[in-house]
Amino acid sequence: MHFLLIRPEEDSRKLTRHLLSLGHRVQAEPLLKINFLPQEKIDLANFQAIAFTSANGVRAFVRIYQTRDIPCFAVGEATASEAEAAGFQSIYTAGGNVIELAELITRSLNKASGPILHISGQDIAGDLSGRLEATGFQLVRAPLYKAIKSAALTVPAQKIIKSGQISHIPFYSPRSAKIFIDLIHLSGMENHLTEITALCLSSAVSDVISSYSWQKILTAKHPNQSSLFNLVGVKLEENRQ
């Protein structure tokens, strides 16, 4: 199989190594570049926990703060794995979306014990604040990074898609799927997807790309990377739960 990976470079690095070790081919085409934002330090002693809604949030946090003993809540296993690698000791992992993250926080914490710090990007998806505040929790958002989308597909990416070599593209979010579709349209390559199988992390992702003609559109049973690649029989290393 020949995979086109469109996630930010740091998110795809480990996956690229693993797919290559299994004998697959990989073409990297990051459609988002992560820029870390300047931020005055916040007194973490004022918060009972941190909420991370992406692995990039963890990376942005550890650039500024040395603290690792505060409990953290991760939206999914990839974010939890990044938090574990960063040295966090108390990690709670939701099922892969903001709704389950909010439910996990409300089950695990006492709203009277203080606010929660949400480390996020400048642009956010999902209403974590609204869901928590509806149950009486206070959430303070700290945007520590910005994701800059690509203005066009690179020439090598266009060539390899047109050549028919790409067999699979994994899509992790509606946003990245929308960026890809927009760039395919911009390049006039709508008719070059018919031999490619799209691997979608959720139905929200598959809905974004469903207007185009693919060989197949497959949706993961669970919103995690292992389930995504199980769709095509690729066994990945187990991520932290």
C-alpha positions, 0 to 999 in steps of 0.5 A: 500500500502507498499512503499519502499522509496529510497531517502536520509533520510532527504528527505523522513522523512516528506513523511514517516510520512504522508504515515503512517498517511494515513494507508500505510506501509513504508520501508526506504532504502536511496540509497544516503547519503549527506555529507556537504563539507567545504567551505570558505564563499562567499560574497553574496553582489556580487550576485543578486540571488541564484539558488538552484537545490535541497533541499540539496543545501538549507540545505547546504547553511543554515549551513554556511550563515545567509542571507535570504533576497537575492532572491532565485530561486528553481528548484521545489516545494520541494526545494522551500518548504525547502527554505521557511522553512529556512526563505527565503522571496523572492522565485521563483519556477520553474517547476521541472527541470533545463530547466524551472529553467533557463527560470524562471531566464532569465524572472525574472532577468536582466543579467546586475544586477550581477552574480547568485550563484548556490548552488549545489552538487559536482556532477550536473545533467543538464547544468544550467550554459550553458543555462544561459551563452547562454543568457548572465547571469553569474553563479558561482557554489558553491558545498556545498555537496556530495551525496555518493551512497550505495554500496549495498542494506541492508539485510532488504531491500533485504528480504522485496523485495524478500518477495513480500511485497513492492507494490510501489517504487517512483523514483524521479531522473534518478540518484537514479533510476540508483543506484537502478537498479544497486543494484538490479542487484548486488543482483541478484533480477531482477526477484523480481520486477514483483509485484511492481509498479514503480512511476516515476517523469518524462519520463527521470526516467522511461527510466532508469528502463524500461528494467526490468519487473515491474507490472506497470511503471507509470509516473507523469503528472507533475514533483512534488511529489503531481502528483507522488502520485496522480498516485495511489490515495494518496493525499499528503499535498499541497507543496508550489508553 
